Amino acid sequence: MQPQNLHPAARQPSWINYWGWGSGDMLGAGAQAVITGWLFYFFTTFCGLSAVDAGLILGLPRLLEAITCPLIGYVSDNLRHTWVGRKIGRRKLFLLITIPLLPSFALIFRTGHTFTYYLLAFIFFELLYTMFLIPWETLAAEMTKDYKEKARFAGARMIVAQSSAILASYLPTLLISQFGGKDSPDTFFWMAAIFGGIFSLVVLIVVLTTWERPYGPREQAVLSQTYGGFRLRAALLIPVRMFRDLFSTLKIRAFRQHLSIYLGGYLSQDIFNSAFPFFVATVLMGATLAISQLMTVMYVAQLVSVMVAIQIVIRTGPVLAYRLAGALFGAALLLYLAFYLARPEGFAERFAALGAHLFGALNPAGPGFSPGLAFWLFVPIVLAGLGRGTLNFVPWSVYNYLPDVDEAVTGQRREGIFAGVMTLVRKLAQSAAIMASGWIIDLGGYVKTQPGEVVVQTPAAIQTVTLLMVGGPLLMLLLGALASWKFRLNASTHAVLVHEVERLRNGATEAETPENRRIVEDLTGWPYDRLWGRGSGHAADSTLHTPSPATPRTPS
């Protein structure tokens, strides 16, 4: 029997596919924008939790994902060889499961509950988030092999991501007047409820506008003999093979370099996001409304940054874009440090006089106009946004090319396991960053507050928040910049890689030219004569089904 979900091998993506797939980052980035931008602040301000407790709630679920992230990636790769994978889709099966459950996001933002309630609610949502994120991330890499098309998929994704972040930052401003004033927890509940409904809608859009990698003729030959042949012994070996594949990804040089670049850019933002609301509240002397408006400005700048970064990555590659982004974000952090050290005279009074109208500082005809106030309010946050947008875009643009590098080494297409490893490493590192940030803020003497309560923080607590917000991201950016120094994946080297993969698929054992050999060996970290599974120990096979001895065990 033939599989039911075959697609044309050379199917061309259109704008509907770019934006349909990209809309998924309304969940991918939208949820993270709410979680990293508001949840820590919500727990410590409205739920009576300490900074340490809030950090534990945000961090502990990531430990469980040491299993769930690679497991979902591995299983979604190998569901290809099962009846349900062929009938529904090995990626789309996971997406469909999440659609009715995603509105549960709002349950996290309810006050009056215990530490255990918040922990379990967050664990449940993080599981749903992972079930969507990893299969979804593979689809762009599966739908095309073209460098520019992959960059367009990543660009559409990041434009949606930044738009969702703008919504996450600005929704509190819109809801404040409707639900109890500027410091009401209801603001956050309704924000999460709106997002929960949007999440379900965008997952449905993704399902309807994407396709999975088509079956090649060799794989169809395997399927004709394995259809329905689920084997219990192979299924029981899934954990062993999963962790084998998990660690095998680290043998790819470009992937190791990419992880360092990825973590440098994202961890710098995690630390900044954890500390920034406290910095605004204690150093800039603003409340929830001010935090919301400043974050909105930052996310608008991130959206502009992504649009520019798409062209830079297509024309020159990701490294230049990454370094420019790091420089812009670093400049913003140094300006915030300068503000803390200088404490411009009269700033707090002029800031308070603006009330709910921060943009009044930019209006020469208005009573709140002040060039100095406008500079400190908007220049650092705009610079931060311009840097952060590109820092977000570059790693996920590069991800779309990594399965091609892996295919040269193993002869397999393992988009799922790579997405699983990236998400796992990201979440573990993020949890460590958030828990460490909470511990440092608490250690510095920051006093948790209740709604409507005014607490004057000690100078030591304010200094701790500032040094964390500035020093932590700068260190991460430096590490990422160092890792980018020898990263060589760009449009020209990717084209050489794809060409050599086609030659390997057709039985080649030597590179076409010495230059091609050098490029492929630099990207993979493997000698050419050990590529295509000859030295990696990962020749293509089926995990859940084992073909008959006469069936070729070669990749599709």
C-alpha positions as CSV (number, residue, x, y, z in Angstrom):
1,M,0.0,0.0,0.0
2,Q,1.3,3.5,-0.8
3,P,1.5,6.2,1.8
4,Q,-1.4,8.6,1.9
5,N,0.5,12.0,2.3
6,L,2.9,12.1,-0.5
7,H,3.8,15.6,-1.9
8,P,5.5,16.7,-5.1
9,A,9.3,16.5,-4.5
10,A,9.9,20.0,-5.9
11,R,6.9,21.8,-4.4
12,Q,7.5,25.5,-4.5
13,P,6.7,27.6,-1.4
14,S,4.5,30.6,-1.9
15,W,3.8,33.6,0.3
16,I,0.9,31.7,1.9
17,N,3.3,29.0,3.0
18,Y,5.9,31.5,4.3
19,W,3.4,33.4,6.4
20,G,1.3,30.4,7.3
21,W,4.3,28.6,8.7
22,G,5.7,31.8,10.2
23,S,2.4,32.5,12.0
24,G,3.4,29.6,14.3
25,D,5.8,31.9,16.1
26,M,2.8,33.8,17.5
27,L,2.9,30.8,19.9
28,G,6.6,30.1,19.8
29,A,7.7,33.7,20.5
30,G,4.4,35.1,21.8
31,A,4.3,32.7,24.8
32,Q,8.0,33.4,25.5
33,A,7.5,37.1,25.3
34,V,4.7,36.9,28.0
35,I,6.7,34.4,30.1
36,T,10.0,36.1,30.1
37,G,8.6,39.6,30.0
38,W,5.9,39.4,32.6
39,L,5.6,36.1,34.5
40,F,8.6,36.6,36.9
41,Y,7.2,40.1,37.6
42,F,3.6,38.8,38.0
43,F,4.7,36.1,40.5
44,T,6.7,38.4,42.7
45,T,4.3,41.4,42.5
46,F,0.8,39.8,42.6
47,C,1.2,36.3,44.0
48,G,3.3,36.8,47.1
49,L,6.2,34.7,45.8
50,S,9.8,35.5,46.4
51,A,12.3,36.0,43.6
52,V,13.7,32.6,44.4
53,D,10.3,30.9,44.3
54,A,9.5,32.6,41.0
55,G,12.8,31.5,39.5
56,L,12.2,27.9,40.6
57,I,8.7,27.8,38.9
58,L,10.2,29.1,35.7
59,G,13.3,26.9,35.9
60,L,12.3,23.5,37.3
61,P,10.0,22.5,34.3
62,R,13.0,22.8,32.0
63,L,14.6,19.8,33.8
64,L,11.8,17.6,32.7
65,E,12.4,18.7,29.2
66,A,15.8,16.9,29.2
67,I,13.5,14.0,28.3
68,T,10.6,15.5,26.5
69,C,12.4,17.7,24.0
70,P,14.6,15.1,22.4
71,L,11.9,12.5,22.8
72,I,9.4,14.5,20.8
73,G,12.0,15.3,18.2
74,Y,13.1,11.7,17.9
75,V,9.6,10.2,17.8
76,S,8.4,12.8,15.3
77,D,11.3,11.9,13.0
78,N,10.5,8.2,13.2
79,L,6.7,8.3,13.1
80,R,7.4,8.6,9.4
81,H,7.6,4.8,9.3
82,T,4.2,4.2,11.1
83,W,0.7,4.1,10.0
84,V,-0.3,7.2,12.0
85,G,2.7,9.1,10.7
86,R,1.7,8.4,7.1
87,K,-2.0,9.0,7.6
88,I,-1.9,12.2,9.6
89,G,1.7,13.4,9.4
90,R,4.5,12.7,11.8
91,R,4.8,16.5,12.7
92,K,1.2,17.4,12.3
93,L,0.0,14.8,14.8
94,F,1.6,16.7,17.6
95,L,0.3,20.0,16.4
96,L,-3.3,18.7,16.3
97,I,-3.1,17.5,19.9
98,T,-2.2,20.9,21.2
99,I,-5.0,22.9,19.5
100,P,-7.8,22.4,22.1
101,L,-5.4,22.6,25.1
102,L,-3.5,25.8,24.5
103,P,-6.1,28.2,26.1
104,S,-4.9,26.7,29.4
105,F,-2.2,29.3,29.3
106,A,-4.5,31.7,31.1
107,L,-4.6,29.4,34.2
108,I,-1.0,30.4,35.1
109,F,-2.0,34.0,35.6
110,R,-4.5,33.6,38.4
111,T,-3.7,35.0,41.8
112,G,-4.3,33.4,45.2
113,H,-2.8,30.0,44.6
114,T,0.1,28.1,46.0
115,F,3.6,27.5,44.8
116,T,2.6,24.0,43.8
117,Y,-0.4,25.2,41.7
118,Y,1.8,27.6,39.7
119,L,4.5,25.0,39.2
120,L,2.1,22.4,37.9
121,A,0.2,24.8,35.7
122,F,3.5,26.0,34.1
123,I,4.7,22.4,33.6
124,F,1.5,21.5,31.8
125,F,1.8,24.5,29.4
126,E,5.5,24.0,28.8
127,L,4.7,20.4,27.7
128,L,2.1,21.7,25.2
129,Y,4.5,24.3,24.1
130,T,7.2,21.7,23.4
131,M,4.8,19.4,21.6
132,F,4.1,22.3,19.2
133,L,7.5,23.9,18.9
134,I,9.8,21.0,18.0
135,P,7.6,19.5,15.2
136,W,6.8,23.0,13.9
137,E,10.4,24.1,13.7
138,T,11.3,21.2,11.4
139,L,8.8,22.1,8.7
140,A,10.7,25.0,7.1
141,A,13.8,22.8,6.8
142,E,11.6,20.1,5.2
143,M,9.7,22.3,2.7
144,T,12.7,23.6,0.8
145,K,16.5,23.1,0.4
146,D,17.0,26.5,-1.2
147,Y,19.2,29.0,0.8
148,K,17.1,32.1,0.0
149,E,13.8,30.3,0.6
150,K,15.0,29.0,4.0
151,A,16.0,32.6,4.9
152,R,12.5,33.8,3.8
153,F,10.9,31.2,6.1
154,A,13.0,32.4,9.0
155,G,12.3,36.0,8.2
156,A,8.5,35.4,8.1
157,R,8.8,33.6,11.4
158,M,10.7,36.4,13.0
159,I,8.5,39.2,11.7
160,V,5.5,37.3,13.3
161,A,7.6,36.7,16.4
162,Q,8.3,40.4,16.9
163,S,4.7,41.3,16.1
164,S,3.6,38.9,18.8
165,A,6.1,40.4,21.2
166,I,4.7,43.9,20.5
167,L,1.3,42.5,21.3
168,A,2.5,40.9,24.5
169,S,4.1,44.2,25.6
170,Y,1.3,46.5,24.6
171,L,-1.8,44.4,25.7
172,P,-1.3,45.3,29.4
173,T,-1.5,49.0,28.3
174,L,-4.8,48.3,26.4
175,L,-6.3,46.3,29.3
176,I,-5.2,48.4,32.2
177,S,-8.2,50.8,31.8
178,Q,-10.6,47.9,31.6
179,F,-9.6,45.7,34.5
180,G,-8.8,47.4,37.8
181,G,-6.2,50.0,37.1
182,K,-2.5,50.1,36.4
183,D,-1.5,47.5,38.9
184,S,-4.3,44.9,38.7
185,P,-3.5,41.2,38.2
186,D,-6.6,40.9,36.1
187,T,-4.7,42.7,33.4
188,F,-2.4,39.7,33.1
189,F,-5.1,37.1,33.2
190,W,-7.0,38.6,30.3
191,M,-3.8,39.1,28.3
192,A,-3.0,35.3,28.8
193,A,-6.6,34.4,27.9
194,I,-6.4,36.4,24.6
195,F,-3.1,34.8,23.8
196,G,-4.4,31.3,24.5
197,G,-7.1,31.7,22.0
198,I,-4.7,33.1,19.4
199,F,-2.3,30.2,20.0
200,S,-5.0,27.6,19.0
201,L,-5.9,29.6,15.9
202,V,-2.3,29.9,14.6
203,V,-1.6,26.2,15.1
204,L,-4.6,25.4,12.9
205,I,-3.2,27.8,10.3
206,V,0.2,26.1,10.4
207,V,-1.5,22.7,9.9
208,L,-3.4,24.0,6.8
209,T,-0.5,25.8,5.1
210,T,2.5,23.5,5.5
211,W,3.6,20.1,4.2
212,E,6.2,17.5,5.4
213,R,9.2,16.3,3.5
214,P,8.0,14.0,0.7
215,Y,9.0,10.3,0.5
216,G,11.8,9.5,-1.9
217,P,11.7,6.4,-4.2
218,R,14.1,4.5,-1.9
219,E,12.1,5.2,1.2
220,Q,8.9,4.2,-0.6
221,A,10.6,0.8,-1.3
222,V,11.2,0.5,2.4
223,L,7.7,1.5,3.2
224,S,6.2,-1.0,0.8
225,Q,7.7,-3.8,3.0
226,T,7.2,-2.2,6.4
227,Y,3.8,-0.7,6.2
228,G,2.0,-1.6,9.5
229,G,5.0,-3.6,10.7
230,F,5.5,-2.0,14.1
231,R,8.0,-3.9,16.1
232,L,7.9,-3.9,19.9
233,R,11.7,-4.6,20.4
234,A,12.6,-1.6,18.2
235,A,10.1,0.6,20.1
236,L,11.6,-0.4,23.5
237,L,15.0,0.7,22.2
238,I,13.8,4.2,21.5
239,P,15.3,5.8,24.6
240,V,18.7,4.3,23.8
241,R,18.7,5.4,20.2
242,M,17.2,8.7,21.1
243,F,20.1,9.6,23.4
244,R,22.6,8.2,20.9
245,D,21.1,10.6,18.3
246,L,21.0,13.4,20.8
247,F,24.7,13.3,21.5
248,S,25.6,12.6,17.9
249,T,24.4,16.0,16.8
250,L,27.3,17.5,18.8
251,K,29.7,15.8,16.5
252,I,28.8,18.3,13.8
253,R,31.2,21.2,13.9
254,A,28.7,23.8,12.5
255,F,26.1,22.7,15.0
256,R,28.5,23.1,18.0
257,Q,29.4,26.6,16.8
258,H,25.8,27.4,16.2
259,L,24.7,26.4,19.7
260,S,27.3,28.8,21.2
261,I,26.1,31.6,19.0
262,Y,22.5,30.8,19.8
263,L,23.0,30.7,23.5
264,G,25.0,33.9,23.5
265,G,22.2,35.8,21.8
266,Y,19.3,34.3,23.7
267,L,20.7,34.1,27.2
268,S,21.7,37.7,27.0
269,Q,18.0,38.5,26.5
270,D,16.8,36.1,29.1
271,I,18.9,37.9,31.8
272,F,17.8,41.3,30.5
273,N,14.1,40.3,30.5
274,S,14.3,39.0,34.0
275,A,15.9,42.2,35.4
276,F,14.5,44.9,33.2
277,P,11.0,45.3,34.9
278,F,12.8,45.6,38.3
279,F,15.3,48.2,36.8
280,V,12.4,50.3,35.5
281,A,10.6,50.1,38.8
282,T,13.6,50.9,41.0
283,V,16.0,53.0,38.8
284,L,13.7,54.6,36.3
285,M,10.9,54.8,38.9
286,G,8.2,53.5,36.6
287,A,5.2,51.2,37.2
288,T,3.6,48.4,35.2
289,L,2.3,50.9,32.6
290,A,5.8,52.3,32.0
291,I,7.3,48.8,31.7
292,S,4.6,47.9,29.1
293,Q,5.2,51.0,27.0
294,L,9.0,50.7,27.0
295,M,8.8,47.0,26.1
296,T,6.5,47.9,23.2
297,V,9.0,50.4,21.9
298,M,11.7,47.7,22.1
299,Y,9.7,45.1,20.3
300,V,8.8,47.6,17.5
301,A,12.5,48.2,17.0
302,Q,13.1,44.4,17.0
303,L,10.6,44.1,14.2
304,V,12.4,46.7,12.1
305,S,15.7,44.9,12.9
306,V,14.5,41.6,11.6
307,M,13.4,43.1,8.3
308,V,16.9,44.5,7.8
309,A,18.6,41.3,9.1
310,I,16.8,39.2,6.4
311,Q,18.6,41.0,3.7
312,I,22.0,41.0,5.5
313,V,21.8,37.2,6.0
314,I,20.8,36.5,2.4
315,R,23.5,38.7,0.9
316,T,26.5,38.2,3.3
317,G,25.6,35.4,5.7
318,P,24.6,35.3,9.4
319,V,28.0,36.2,11.1
320,L,28.0,39.9,10.1
321,A,24.4,40.4,11.1
322,Y,25.1,38.7,14.5
323,R,28.0,40.9,15.3
324,L,26.2,44.1,14.4
325,A,23.3,43.0,16.6
326,G,25.6,42.3,19.5
327,A,27.2,45.7,19.2
328,L,23.8,47.5,19.2
329,F,22.5,45.6,22.2
330,G,25.8,46.0,24.1
331,A,25.6,49.8,23.5
332,A,22.1,49.9,25.0
333,L,23.3,48.1,28.1
334,L,26.2,50.5,28.5
335,L,23.8,53.4,28.3
336,Y,21.7,52.0,31.0
337,L,24.8,51.6,33.2
338,A,25.7,55.2,32.5
339,F,22.2,56.3,33.5
340,Y,22.5,54.4,36.8
341,L,25.9,55.9,37.5
342,A,24.9,59.5,36.5
343,R,21.3,59.6,37.8
344,P,20.3,62.7,35.8
345,E,18.9,65.4,38.1
346,G,15.2,65.8,37.9
347,F,14.6,62.7,35.8
348,A,12.3,60.9,38.2
349,E,10.1,64.0,38.6
350,R,9.8,64.6,34.9
351,F,9.2,60.9,34.3
352,A,6.4,60.8,36.9
353,A,4.8,63.9,35.4
354,L,4.3,62.1,32.1
355,G,1.9,59.7,33.7
356,A,0.5,57.3,31.1
357,H,1.9,59.3,28.2
358,L,5.5,58.5,27.9
359,F,5.6,59.7,24.3
360,G,4.8,63.2,25.5
361,A,8.6,63.5,26.1
362,L,9.0,63.5,22.3
363,N,6.4,66.2,21.5
364,P,8.0,69.7,21.3
365,A,4.5,71.2,21.7
366,G,3.6,69.3,24.8
367,P,4.2,70.2,28.4
368,G,6.2,67.1,29.1
369,F,8.7,67.7,26.3
370,S,12.3,67.1,27.5
371,P,15.2,66.1,25.2
372,G,17.1,64.7,28.1
373,L,14.2,62.7,29.3
374,A,13.4,61.5,25.8
375,F,17.0,60.4,25.3
376,W,17.2,58.2,28.4
377,L,13.7,56.8,27.9
378,F,13.9,55.9,24.2
379,V,17.5,55.7,22.8
380,P,18.7,52.8,25.0
381,I,15.5,50.8,24.5
382,V,15.5,51.4,20.7
383,L,19.2,50.3,20.5
384,A,18.3,47.2,22.6
385,G,15.4,46.3,20.2
386,L,17.5,46.8,17.1
387,G,20.1,44.4,18.5
388,R,17.7,41.9,19.9
389,G,15.6,41.4,16.8
390,T,18.6,40.3,14.8
391,L,20.0,38.2,17.7
392,N,16.6,36.3,17.6
393,F,16.6,35.9,13.8
394,V,20.1,34.7,13.1
395,P,20.1,31.4,15.0
396,W,16.8,30.2,13.7
397,S,17.8,31.2,10.2
398,V,20.9,29.1,10.5
399,Y,18.9,26.2,12.0
400,N,17.1,25.6,8.7
401,Y,20.5,24.8,7.1
402,L,21.9,22.4,9.8
403,P,20.0,19.3,8.7
404,D,21.7,19.7,5.3
405,V,25.1,19.6,7.1
406,D,24.0,16.6,9.2
407,E,22.8,14.8,6.1
408,A,26.3,15.0,4.6
409,V,27.7,13.2,7.7
410,T,25.0,10.7,8.4
411,G,23.0,10.2,5.2
412,Q,19.9,10.9,7.2
413,R,17.4,13.8,7.5
414,R,17.0,14.4,11.2
415,E,15.2,17.8,11.4
416,G,13.3,16.6,14.5
417,I,16.3,15.6,16.6
418,F,18.1,18.9,15.8
419,A,15.0,20.9,16.8
420,G,14.8,18.8,19.9
421,V,18.4,19.4,20.9
422,M,18.2,23.1,20.2
423,T,15.0,23.5,22.2
424,L,16.4,21.3,25.0
425,V,19.6,23.3,25.3
426,R,17.8,26.5,25.0
427,K,15.3,25.7,27.7
428,L,17.9,24.3,30.1
429,A,20.1,27.3,29.7
430,Q,17.1,29.6,30.0
431,S,16.0,28.0,33.2
432,A,19.5,28.3,34.6
433,A,19.6,31.9,33.6
434,I,16.2,32.7,35.1
435,M,16.8,30.8,38.3
436,A,20.2,32.4,38.7
437,S,18.7,35.8,38.0
438,G,16.0,35.3,40.7
439,W,18.6,34.1,43.2
440,I,20.9,37.1,42.5
441,I,18.0,39.6,42.8
442,D,16.9,37.9,46.0
443,L,20.4,37.8,47.4
444,G,20.8,41.5,46.7
445,G,18.0,42.2,49.1
446,Y,15.2,43.0,46.8
447,V,11.9,43.0,48.8
448,K,8.8,41.5,47.2
449,T,5.8,43.7,47.1
450,Q,2.0,43.2,47.1
451,P,-0.4,44.9,44.7
452,G,-0.7,48.6,45.6
453,E,2.1,48.4,48.2
454,V,5.0,50.9,47.9
455,V,8.4,49.5,49.0
456,V,11.6,51.6,48.9
457,Q,14.3,49.2,47.8
458,T,17.7,49.5,49.4
459,P,20.7,50.9,47.3
460,A,22.3,47.4,47.4
461,A,19.2,45.8,45.9
462,I,19.0,48.5,43.1
463,Q,22.7,48.0,42.4
464,T,22.3,44.3,42.2
465,V,19.5,44.6,39.7
466,T,21.5,47.0,37.5
467,L,24.7,45.0,37.5
468,L,22.7,41.8,36.7
469,M,20.8,43.5,33.8
470,V,24.0,45.0,32.3
471,G,26.8,42.6,33.2
472,G,25.1,39.3,32.5
473,P,24.0,40.1,29.0
474,L,27.4,41.6,28.1
475,L,29.2,38.5,29.2
476,M,26.8,36.3,27.1
477,L,27.2,38.5,24.0
478,L,31.0,38.3,24.3
479,L,30.9,34.5,24.4
480,G,28.6,34.4,21.4
481,A,30.9,36.8,19.4
482,L,33.9,34.6,20.1
483,A,32.0,31.5,18.9
484,S,31.0,33.3,15.7
485,W,34.6,33.9,14.7
486,K,35.1,30.6,12.9
487,F,31.5,30.0,11.7
488,R,31.6,29.6,7.9
489,L,28.0,28.7,7.0
490,N,26.6,31.2,4.4
491,A,24.9,31.2,1.0
492,S,28.0,30.2,-1.0
493,T,29.2,27.4,1.3
494,H,25.7,26.1,1.7
495,A,25.4,25.8,-2.1
496,V,28.6,23.8,-2.2
497,L,27.3,21.6,0.7
498,V,24.0,20.8,-1.1
499,H,25.8,20.0,-4.3
500,E,28.2,17.6,-2.5
501,V,25.3,16.0,-0.7
502,E,23.6,15.2,-4.0
503,R,26.9,13.7,-5.3
504,L,27.2,11.6,-2.1
505,R,23.6,10.4,-2.6
506,N,24.6,9.3,-6.0
507,G,27.5,7.3,-4.8
508,A,30.5,9.7,-4.9
509,T,33.4,9.0,-2.5
510,E,35.6,12.0,-3.4
511,A,34.7,15.7,-3.5
512,E,34.3,17.4,-6.9
513,T,37.2,19.9,-6.2
514,P,39.7,20.4,-3.4
515,E,37.9,23.6,-2.5
516,N,34.6,21.8,-2.2
517,R,36.3,19.2,0.1
518,R,37.7,21.9,2.3
519,I,34.3,23.7,2.7
520,V,32.4,20.5,3.5
521,E,35.0,19.3,5.9
522,D,35.0,22.7,7.6
523,L,31.2,22.7,8.1
524,T,30.9,19.1,9.2
525,G,34.2,18.6,11.1
526,W,34.6,15.2,9.4
527,P,37.0,13.9,6.7
528,Y,35.3,13.6,3.3
529,D,36.0,9.9,3.1
530,R,34.0,9.3,6.4
531,L,30.9,11.2,5.3
532,W,27.5,9.7,4.4
533,G,27.4,7.4,7.4
534,R,30.9,5.8,6.6
535,G,32.4,7.1,9.8
536,S,29.6,8.4,12.0
537,G,27.8,5.1,12.8
538,H,24.5,6.7,11.7
539,A,23.7,5.1,8.4
540,A,20.0,5.7,7.7
541,D,17.6,3.2,9.1
542,S,14.1,2.9,10.5
543,T,13.8,2.8,14.3
544,L,10.2,1.7,14.7
545,H,10.3,-0.7,11.7
546,T,13.1,-2.8,10.5
547,P,13.1,-3.6,6.7
548,S,13.6,-7.1,5.4
549,P,17.2,-8.1,4.7
550,A,16.7,-7.6,1.0
551,T,15.6,-4.0,1.4
552,P,18.2,-1.3,0.8
553,R,19.1,0.5,3.9
554,T,19.9,3.8,2.2
555,P,18.6,7.3,2.8
556,S,15.8,8.8,0.7
